Amino acid sequence: MIYKVISNLKTGEGTFVAGDKIEMDEETAKHLIEDGVLMATCEGEEEEPEVDLKDLTIVELKDLAEEKEIDIFGAWRKADIIKAIKKALK
């Protein structure tokens, strides 16, 4: 099954960052889903799944902003970065 990485993950196959899609057996994935590292996805999924921004680290928030081409210039605190991302995604 295909899973989406929502928090950085290092495996024997390599290092994966938030947003990457990887194939993994269901038993292994189950534990990583419970830990908040992966989420199940459908191959060819077009709509981005909802992610709770406050659960992401500042680095992950900055990576998300860069991926979505959101200007977070001047936002230094986590709350300010989240506010800028939410405003841009409205």
Secondary structure, 3 states (H helix, E strand, C coil): CEEEECCCEEECCEEECCCCEEECCHHHHHHHHHCCCEEECCCCCCCCCCCCHHHCCHHHHHHHHHHCCCCCCCCCCHHHHHHHHHHHHC
